[in-house]
Amino acid sequence: MRTRFPPSPTGALHLGGARTALFNWLFARNLGGELVFRLEDTDRKRSKEEYTQSIIQAMDWLGMSYDDGPYYQTKRFDRYRQAIDQLLAEGKAYWCHCTPEEVDAKREQAKKEGKKPMYDSTCREKNLGPAPGAVVRFKSPKSGQTVFKDLVKGVISWDNKELDDLVILRSDGTPTYHLAVVVDDIDMKVSHVIRGDDHVANTPRQILLFEALGAPLPQFGHVPMILGPDKTRLSKRHGATSVMEYKTQGFLPEAMVNMLARLGWSHGDQEIFSVEELIKYFGLEHVGKSAAVFDMDKLIHINAHYIQNSDDAYLIELVQPFLADLGIEMDEAKNRILAMALPHLKPRAKTLVELADAASPYLVDMPEMDAKAAKKFMKAQNAPILEKVRELVVTHGANNMEAMEHAFHELAEEMELKLGKVAQPTRVALTGRTFSPGIFEVMDILGQDSTLKRLDRALELCNQA
């Protein structure tokens, strides 16, 4: 059992392509089969090595390994020409000398006559040979139906009279998509073709080519397209479409895989899946026929789940590039501080970007203070509160959370203030912002010296106000 993932390296791997790759990978892993990876790079003007590498990087990030390949179509032109020569020799293809302008005119004429705009097979029985500007066309059957059982959509039938004689060799000597794909699938022994349902119309043409080349047919499964929440085709306005953009936005690969798997596939009411569960449960019989809807809010929810439930050591590794973006270079001491902070930061973070931002006050010598927070809390009337807090830290120690909490309550009573009136100026003094984990956890993470140092800075600001 062999599936394949054949992207065109004309751009980065987008969500639709990644979902197709994942479905093929899960299907192969579920059945103990293999995944073939090939690059359909015959569009020489738009295909670039940088896109090939970005696709491979995206697959690596998502954890999708392939068993065979990568194959490049541009390195297989001799094989395609061999297949075309076979079809010509067997009378299943022919040379066509009609110019592109003549073909366009024939299609326009068909339109005027209320017919389907298609080539009229002018050269089909002329027994022409190669010539400058000539193409090779496949002799499509003029009657009957091409019928196949789609693994997702069920039985699909196509009237052969709706199919014109397909070009399989261009005038520049390069093979067309349909011919190359079929020859690849034959040579690579692909047993299952799983792809987006925008390819449904291609399948009858390719089935006829398989049959003409005397090859067994693979099974076909066409998965639903992906729409945005407004039920229009997924585009930039719905969020990033390149998979690696989601990595830079702070999404975990596990969350992306989970989200992609749920785009058109389900297993009961379960929403969160480990990779092992996806492999165990995945099957095309549970892929829906209607379009799948990508919901950014759901992805954020899933990502938050994975952040909250991930091992701290793993998160420390993942968040380092995002801390580097903030100018924070990690070392062993900072890693220890981050490990202390993570249990308090994870419940609030939805992305690694948010996690890095929340962790940053603990990993710098002195955090930058938010201007609005400073204006509101770093003022003369809060200086006595912060003086008292400093005395409590000296007396009880920043790492004695139980004693500090008790002392804070006593201080609030003594000063006839609500606890928040004591805690909030202290929070801004220690973190530079108005939100953070519990103030006693903050002190514990920062430690005695850093806590006192930050309180001293805050007292200076209050006294200058």
C-alpha positions in Angstrom: 0.0 0.0 0.0 1.6 3.2 -1.2 0.3 6.8 -1.2 2.1 9.9 -2.5 2.5 13.6 -1.8 3.5 15.5 -4.9 3.6 19.2 -4.3 4.7 21.7 -6.9 7.7 23.8 -5.6 6.2 27.0 -6.9 5.6 28.4 -3.5 5.6 27.6 0.2 3.5 24.7 1.6 0.1 26.0 2.4 -2.7 24.6 4.6 -4.4 22.7 1.8 -1.2 21.0 0.7 -0.2 20.3 4.3 -3.7 18.7 5.0 -3.3 16.5 1.8 0.2 15.5 2.9 -1.1 14.7 6.4 -4.0 12.6 5.2 -1.7 10.6 2.9 0.8 10.1 5.7 -1.8 9.1 8.3 -3.4 6.7 5.8 -0.1 5.0 5.0 0.9 4.8 8.7 -2.5 3.4 9.7 -2.3 0.6 7.2 1.5 -0.1 7.5 2.1 1.3 4.0 4.5 3.8 2.5 4.5 7.5 1.5 6.2 8.5 -1.7 7.4 12.2 -1.9 7.9 13.8 -5.3 8.3 17.3 -6.6 6.1 18.2 -9.6 8.6 20.8 -10.9 7.9 20.9 -14.6 6.9 24.6 -14.3 10.5 25.6 -14.7 9.8 29.4 -14.5 8.1 29.2 -11.2 9.7 26.2 -9.5 12.5 27.1 -7.2 14.9 25.1 -5.0 14.1 27.5 -2.0 10.4 26.4 -2.2 11.5 22.7 -2.3 13.5 23.2 0.8 10.7 25.1 2.5 8.2 22.3 1.8 10.6 19.8 3.2 11.2 21.9 6.3 7.4 22.3 6.8 7.0 18.5 6.6 9.8 18.0 9.0 8.3 20.5 11.4 4.9 18.7 11.3 6.7 15.3 11.8 5.7 13.8 8.5 8.4 11.5 7.2 8.4 9.9 3.8 9.6 6.4 2.8 10.6 7.0 -0.8 11.9 10.0 -2.7 12.1 12.8 -3.2 11.6 12.3 -6.9 11.9 15.3 -9.4 9.8 15.3 -12.5 12.4 17.3 -14.3 14.8 14.4 -14.0 12.3 12.0 -15.6 11.7 13.5 -19.0 13.2 10.6 -20.8 10.8 8.2 -19.1 7.8 10.4 -20.0 9.0 10.5 -23.6 9.2 6.8 -23.6 5.6 6.5 -22.5 4.5 9.0 -25.1 6.4 7.1 -27.8 4.5 3.9 -26.6 1.1 5.6 -27.0 2.1 6.9 -30.5 3.3 3.5 -31.6 0.1 1.9 -30.4 -2.1 4.4 -32.1 -3.4 5.8 -28.8 -1.9 9.3 -29.4 -1.2 11.5 -32.4 0.8 14.5 -33.6 -1.3 17.7 -33.9 -0.1 20.5 -36.1 -2.9 23.0 -35.2 -1.6 26.3 -33.9 -2.7 27.7 -30.5 -4.6 30.4 -32.4 -6.4 27.7 -34.5 -7.3 25.7 -31.4 -8.7 28.9 -29.7 -10.8 29.6 -32.8 -12.2 26.1 -32.8 -13.2 26.4 -29.2 -14.8 29.8 -29.8 -16.8 28.4 -32.7 -18.0 25.5 -30.5 -19.2 28.0 -27.9 -21.1 29.9 -30.6 -22.8 26.6 -31.6 -23.8 26.0 -28.0 -21.3 23.2 -27.6 -18.6 22.6 -25.0 -15.5 24.6 -26.0 -13.1 21.8 -26.9 -10.6 20.8 -29.6 -12.4 19.2 -32.5 -9.8 16.4 -33.2 -8.8 17.9 -36.6 -5.5 16.0 -36.7 -6.7 12.8 -35.0 -6.7 10.6 -38.1 -4.1 12.4 -40.3 -1.1 10.3 -39.3 1.1 13.4 -39.0 4.6 13.3 -37.7 6.7 15.7 -35.6 7.0 19.3 -36.8 8.0 22.7 -35.4 5.3 23.8 -33.0 3.5 20.5 -33.1 2.1 18.8 -29.9 1.1 15.2 -29.1 -2.5 14.6 -28.1 -4.0 11.5 -26.4 -6.8 9.8 -28.3 -9.6 10.1 -25.8 -12.6 7.7 -26.3 -15.5 9.5 -28.1 -18.2 7.5 -26.4 -19.0 5.6 -23.2 -18.4 6.5 -19.7 -15.4 6.5 -17.3 -16.6 5.3 -13.9 -14.7 5.0 -10.7 -15.5 4.5 -7.0 -14.1 7.4 -5.0 -13.0 6.4 -1.5 -14.6 9.6 -0.1 -17.3 10.6 -2.5 -18.6 7.3 -3.8 -19.3 6.3 -7.4 -18.4 9.1 -9.9 -19.1 8.7 -13.6 -18.0 10.9 -16.5 -19.2 11.0 -20.1 -16.2 10.5 -22.4 -17.6 12.8 -25.0 -17.0 15.6 -22.5 -13.3 15.0 -22.7 -11.3 16.4 -25.6 -8.1 15.0 -26.9 -5.6 16.0 -24.2 -2.2 17.4 -25.0 0.4 15.1 -23.4 3.5 16.6 -25.0 3.9 20.4 -25.5 5.5 22.0 -28.5 8.6 22.7 -26.5 9.1 19.0 -25.9 8.0 18.9 -22.2 5.3 16.5 -21.0 2.1 17.9 -19.5 0.8 17.4 -16.0 -1.6 14.5 -16.7 0.9 12.4 -18.5 3.7 12.9 -16.0 1.5 12.2 -13.0 0.2 9.0 -14.4 3.6 7.7 -15.4 5.0 8.6 -12.0 2.1 6.8 -10.2 2.7 3.7 -12.4 6.5 3.7 -11.8 6.3 4.5 -8.1 3.6 1.8 -7.6 1.2 4.2 -6.0 -1.9 2.2 -4.9 -3.9 5.1 -3.4 -4.2 8.6 -4.7 -5.5 10.9 -2.0 -5.9 14.6 -3.0 -8.1 17.6 -2.9 -11.5 17.5 -4.6 -10.4 20.2 -7.0 -8.7 17.2 -8.8 -12.0 15.3 -9.4 -12.3 16.5 -13.0 -8.7 15.3 -13.7 -9.3 11.8 -12.6 -11.3 10.5 -15.6 -8.5 11.8 -18.0 -5.9 10.1 -15.8 -7.8 6.8 -15.6 -7.9 6.7 -19.4 -4.2 7.2 -19.5 -3.6 4.4 -17.0 -5.6 2.1 -19.1 -4.0 3.2 -22.4 -0.6 2.4 -20.8 -1.8 -1.0 -19.7 -1.3 -0.2 -16.0 -3.5 -1.2 -13.1 -5.6 1.7 -11.6 -4.8 3.1 -8.2 -7.8 3.8 -5.9 -8.8 7.5 -5.7 -10.0 9.5 -2.8 -10.8 13.2 -3.1 -11.0 15.1 0.2 -13.1 18.3 0.6 -11.6 21.7 0.0 -10.9 24.0 2.9 -13.0 27.2 3.4 -12.7 30.1 5.8 -15.3 30.8 8.5 -17.2 32.9 6.0 -17.5 29.8 3.7 -15.3 31.3 1.0 -12.1 29.7 -0.3 -9.3 29.9 2.2 -7.1 32.9 1.6 -4.8 35.4 3.4 -7.7 37.3 4.9 -8.5 34.3 7.0 -5.0 34.2 8.5 -1.7 32.8 7.3 -1.9 30.2 4.5 1.8 29.1 4.6 2.4 26.4 7.2 5.7 27.9 8.3 4.0 31.2 9.0 2.2 29.5 11.8 5.5 28.3 13.3 6.7 31.9 13.3 3.4 33.0 15.0 4.1 30.6 17.9 2.0 27.6 17.1 3.2 24.1 18.1 3.5 21.4 15.4 1.3 19.1 17.5 -1.5 21.8 17.4 -1.1 22.3 13.7 -1.3 18.5 13.0 -4.3 18.2 15.3 -6.0 21.1 13.5 -5.2 19.9 10.0 -6.4 16.4 10.8 -9.8 17.8 11.9 -10.3 19.7 8.6 -12.7 17.3 7.0 -12.1 14.2 9.2 -13.6 13.2 12.5 -13.6 10.5 15.1 -16.8 10.8 17.1 -16.8 14.0 19.2 -13.1 13.9 20.0 -11.3 17.2 19.3 -7.8 16.7 20.8 -5.7 13.9 19.4 -2.1 12.7 19.9 -0.2 11.7 16.7 -0.5 8.1 17.9 -4.3 8.4 18.2 -4.5 10.0 14.7 -2.6 7.1 13.2 -4.7 4.6 15.0 -8.1 6.1 14.1 -7.5 7.6 10.7 -9.5 6.3 7.7 -11.0 7.8 4.6 -14.4 6.4 5.6 -14.6 9.2 8.2 -13.7 12.0 5.8 -16.7 14.2 5.0 -17.9 15.0 1.6 -18.6 18.7 2.2 -16.1 21.5 2.5 -14.1 21.8 5.7 -14.0 25.1 7.6 -10.7 26.5 9.0 -11.3 28.4 12.2 -8.4 30.4 13.6 -10.0 30.6 17.0 -10.2 26.9 17.2 -6.5 26.6 16.3 -5.6 29.1 19.0 -7.7 27.0 21.5 -6.0 23.8 20.5 -2.6 25.5 20.7 -3.3 26.8 24.2 -4.2 23.2 25.2 -0.9 21.9 23.9 1.1 24.6 25.6 -0.6 23.9 28.9 -0.1 20.2 28.7 3.4 20.1 27.2 6.5 19.1 29.1 8.3 22.1 30.5 11.7 21.1 29.1 10.1 20.8 25.6 8.6 24.3 25.9 11.8 25.8 27.0 13.4 24.5 23.8 10.6 25.7 21.6 10.3 29.2 23.1 14.0 30.0 22.8 13.8 31.5 19.3 10.9 33.7 20.4 12.9 34.9 23.4 15.8 35.6 21.0 13.5 37.8 19.0 13.0 39.9 22.2 16.8 40.2 22.5 17.0 37.6 25.3 19.9 35.1 24.9 19.3 32.1 27.2 21.9 30.4 29.4 21.8 27.8 32.2 20.8 30.3 34.9 18.0 31.8 32.8 16.8 28.3 31.9 16.4 27.6 35.6 14.4 30.8 36.1 12.2 30.0 33.1 11.6 26.5 34.4 10.4 28.0 37.7 8.1 30.5 35.8 6.6 28.1 33.3 4.0 26.4 35.5 2.6 29.9 36.3 2.9 31.2 32.7 1.5 28.3 30.7 -2.2 28.6 31.7 -2.3 32.1 30.3 -0.3 31.7 27.0 -2.1 30.8 23.8 1.0 30.9 21.6 4.8 30.7 22.0 4.9 34.4 21.2 2.7 35.1 24.2 4.7 32.7 26.3 8.0 34.4 25.5 6.5 37.8 26.1 5.1 36.7 29.5 8.4 35.2 30.5 10.6 38.1 29.4 10.3 40.2 32.6 11.9 37.4 34.6 14.8 36.9 32.2 16.1 40.4 32.0 18.1 42.4 34.5 15.4 45.1 34.7 12.2 44.9 32.7 11.0 47.8 30.6 8.0 49.4 32.4 4.8 49.9 30.5 4.2 53.7 30.1 0.5 53.5 31.1 1.2 51.3 34.1 4.1 53.6 35.2 1.9 56.7 35.0 -0.9 55.0 37.0 1.1 53.3 39.7 4.6 54.8 39.9 3.5 57.9 41.8 4.2 59.5 45.2 1.2 58.1 47.0 2.4 54.6 46.3 5.9 55.1 47.7 4.9 54.3 51.3 3.3 51.1 50.1 6.4 50.0 48.2 8.6 51.0 51.2 6.6 48.7 53.4 6.7 45.9 50.8 10.4 46.2 50.6 10.6 45.8 54.4 8.5 42.7 54.2 10.8 41.2 51.6 13.9 41.9 53.7 12.1 40.4 56.8 10.5 37.3 55.3 12.4 36.7 52.1 11.1 36.8 48.5 11.0 33.0 48.3 8.9 32.5 51.4 5.5 32.7 49.6 3.3 31.6 52.6 4.9 34.2 54.9 4.8 36.9 52.3 1.1 36.3 51.6 0.3 36.5 55.3 2.3 39.6 55.6 0.7 41.3 52.6 -2.8 40.7 54.1 -1.6 42.2 57.4 -0.1 45.2 55.6 -3.3 45.9 53.7 -5.3 45.8 57.0 -2.7 48.0 58.7 -2.9 50.6 55.9 -6.7 50.2 55.5 -6.4 49.2 51.9 -7.8 46.4 49.8 -5.2 43.8 49.0 -5.1 44.8 45.3 -4.0 48.3 46.3 -0.9 46.8 47.7 -0.4 44.0 45.1 -0.9 46.0 42.0 1.9 48.7 42.5 4.1 45.8 43.6 3.3 43.9 40.4 4.2 46.8 38.2 7.3 47.4 40.2 8.5 43.8 39.7 7.3 43.0 36.1 6.8 46.4 34.5 3.2 45.5 33.6 -0.2 45.2 35.2 -0.8 41.5 34.7 1.3 38.5 35.8 1.0 35.3 37.8 0.3 35.8 41.5 2.5 38.4 43.1 4.0 35.9 45.6 4.9 33.5 42.7 6.5 36.4 40.9 8.7 37.2 43.9 9.6 33.5 44.3 10.7 33.3 40.7 12.7 36.5 40.8 14.4 35.8 44.1 15.6 38.1 46.8 18.2 40.2 45.1 16.2 40.9 41.9 13.0 41.6 43.9 14.7 44.2 46.0 16.5 45.7 43.0 13.2 46.2 41.2 11.5 47.6 44.2 14.3 50.2 44.6 13.9 51.2 41.0 10.1 51.7 41.5 10.7 53.7 44.7 12.9 56.1 42.7 10.2 56.5 40.1 7.6 57.2 42.7 9.7 59.7 44.5 10.4 61.5 41.2 6.7 61.7 40.3 
